Amino acid sequence: MTFEIAKITIPTNPGIYMMKDSDEKIIYIGKAKNLRKRVKSYFLKNQNYKTKKLVENIDDIEFVLTDNENEAFLLESNMIKKYRPRFNIELKDQQRYTYLRISDEKYPRLLVARRTRDGKFLGKGKTYGPFTQGSSKLLTIGALRKAFQIRICKTLPKKVCLEYHLGNCEGPCEFKDAQERYPKHVKALEDVLKGKNQTKIFTKKLESEMHQAAELQQFERAKEIRDTLIRLGSLQTKQKMEYVENSDEEYFGIGIQEQSAVVMNFRMINGVIRDSDKFFFDLVGDNSFSNFLYQYYSTHKIPKFVVVSELPENQKMLESLLSEQAGFTVKIILPTKGKKKEIVNLIMKNINLVHSKGGDPGLVELKDTLNLPTIPNVIECFDISNHGDDFAVGSMAQFVGGKPNKSGYRKFKIKTVEGRDDFAMIGEVIKRRYYRLAEEDSEMPDLIVIDGGKGQLNAAVKSLTSLGLKLPCISLAKENEEVYVPKRKTPIIISKTKSSIQILQHARDETHRFGVAYNRTIRRNQIK
C-alpha cells in the first residue's frame, strides 16, 4: 500500500526528512532546501525502479528543520552514519574513522568510543568525532592524555602511579591541588576535540597564561604551561609530517548505468598511483556524486585538491564544508587538459571496463562458467563447524565485489538438529537466513555457496524451495575443488589458476575460519 502523502503536513523550510517503514525503522534519510517540494517529488509518476521500491516501503516520514542548506547537509551525513538506512549510500570501510569519549567519572578518562552494529555508542560520557586519519583533529589518544594530564588508570588508585613520576598525570588520586585542577584539564581537552580552530585558540590562550605567570614570577606554573605547549607542538609537527608523506590530490571518476552508479578513485603519492577503490550505489532519492564525496571524506583524509570527471552538484557548498572540516582550503577541480585530465581519462577507461564486463573479472568468469543470471557481486557462503555431538554451529561469510564484507558475516547456533547431521544443519541455517531476509524484504545475494558436496547442496536447495525462493546456489567440495550445481550429476571443474575458483576458495576458507572461531568460543565458555 502506497503511503498517502496528502495526509501529512510538510514544511517548506530547509532540513532533513527521515522515511520509516511499518516497523518504524528508518529506511532513507535525505536533505532538501525546500522539504515540501523535495518529498512530494518521490510520489510523482515515472520514478525508477529503486525509488519505487523505496516508496512502497514508506509508512511514515519525520522532519528535522535546519536554518539553511549547509546545516541540512551536515545533519543528513551524521544521521546516515547513526542509523545506516538501507536505501542510503553506505561506504563499507567505516573503520577508517574513530570517535573518542570522555567518560563521566569523577576524574574523567579519554577513551575510544565503541559502537554497536546499529550505530549506538557504548558507555556513558561525551562523545566526539568522527576523527579521520591525517585530520588535524585526530591527535593520538595517548599523546592527548599526556598533553592534558588525563589519567589512564581504570580504577582510581590510592597512591600515585608511574604516570605521575613520568609527568603524564598530576595524581588526582592523591593530591588535592591536582583534584582542583583536573576539571580545567578536561575542559581544555574538550575544547581541542571540538575542532582545529579551538586548538589554535587554546594554544594562544596557554601562551598568554605562560607569559603572565612568568611576569608574576610564578615560574613553576609557567614551566607547566610550557611543557603542555611543547606536547601540543610535537603533536602538530607530527600531523604536518603525516600530511607531507601523503598526497594532496585525489582523483575520482563516476559512471552511471541504468539505476546504479560506480565511482572509482586513485590516490596519488608523490605523483604515483599507490591505491585505488571502487564503490557502487543505487540512484535512490538524493543519492548522488556530491553525497558520495561528503560521505567518503567523513572516513578518509581530505586532500587539498579533489580532481573529478564531472563536477558534483552543490560544488561550492561541498568545498566549504570540506575546507571547514580539513582546516585548509579544499578545491574540487574538473581538468580539461594535461596530466590531471589523463589520469581522469584512465579512471573512466576502468569504469567503462566495469560497465562492459560488469565488475571483477573473476566474478564475470563465475557468471559465464556457472551460467548465472547476473554477475555475483554479492556472494554468501555457508559452513557447518562440528566438534562432537554437543558443539555444532553454522557460519556465513559475505563477499561483495569479490572481497570479504565482514559487517555482513553471520553466525548461527544450531537449534533444531540433534547429533552430527551436516545436511540437516545446512538446511536449518539456509532456511533461517533467507526466511529472515524475505520477512525484512532485504536484498538477496546473487550467489549462495555451500561448503560441501552434492548432499549439502541438495539440503540447501530444498530449504530455499520450501521458502518459495529461486536463488543461484552451488557447493564447493574441498577435496578436489569440485563445483556442484543443482540438476547436474557431474561437478564442474574450474582450473586452479582461474580467478573465479580463487574467489570461491577464499569465500569457503573465510567461512570455515569464522565458524571454527565461533565454535571454539562456545566450547571455551561452556567449559568455564
Secondary structure, 3 states (H helix, E strand, C coil): CCCCHHHCCCCCCCEEEEEECCCCCEEEEEEECCHHHHHHHCCCCCCCHHHHHHHHCCCEEEEEECCCHHHHHHHHHHHHHHHCCCCCCCCCCHHHEEEEEECCCCCCCEEECCECCCCCECCCCEEEEEEECCCCCCCCHHHHHHHCCCCCCCCCCCCCCHHHHCCCCCCCCCCHHHHHHHHHHHHHHHHHHCCHHHHHHHHHHHHHHHHHHHHCCCHHHHHHHHHHHHHHHHHHHHHHHHHHHCCCEEEEEEEEECCEEEEEEEEEECCEEEEEEEEEEECCCCCCHHHHHHHHCCCCCCCCEEEECCCCCCHHHHHHHHHHHHCCCCEEECCCCHHHHHHHHHHHHHHHHHHHHCCCHHHHHHHHHHCCCCCCCEEEEEEEEECCCCCEEEEEEEEECCEECHHHCEEEECCCCCCCCHHHHHHHHHHHHHHHHHHCCCCCCCEEEEECCHHHHHHHHHHHHHCCCCCCEEEEECCCCEEECCCCCCCEECCCCCHHHHHHHHHHHHHHHHHHHHHHHHHHHHHC
